[in-house]
């Protein structure tokens, strides 16, 4: 189920970034933070994981 969420998030991010000409990180990082909170990760590493994932 997680892989489906990530695939849909990536597709939506790419579509919005292409349509509006903005960087994908400005959409992806807040979305990942929201998803990671829902998955019960420690709050001390959520932002680091979201930024690291968007840069990869």
N, C-alpha and C positions, 0 to 999 in steps of 0.2 A: 504494500500500500504506500509506503514511503517513496518508493521509486516513482510511482505515478504522480505523487504530489510534486516531486522535484522536476519531473518532465513537464508537467503543466505549468509550473512556475517559470521554468526556463523558456518555454514557448511564449508565454504571455510577456515575459520580460523582453525577449527578442522582438516581438511584434510591436510593443509600445516604444521601445528604444528606436526601432527603425522608423516608425511613423512620426515620432516627435523629434527625432534627431538628438536624443539625450543619451547620456551614458547609462548602461544597464545597471551599474552599481547603485545608482540612486533609487532604483526600483527594487533591486534584489536584496540589498542589505536590510531594509525595514521588513520585507517579507520573510526573510530567513530568521530575523529576530523573533517575529511573531510565531513562526513555526517551531523554533527551538524552545520557546516558552511553553508551548503546548506539549512538547515532548519531554518535559521535566528535566532539562539540562540545568546544571548549576548556573545561577545568575552571574557568577564571576567570570565565566568563560563564554557566555552566549555571544557577546559583541565580538570578541576575538574570533570565534568560529565563523560568524556571519561575514566579517570582513575578509578573513582568510579564504573562505569558500568563494566569495565573489571575485577575489583576485586570481584564483587558480585557473 
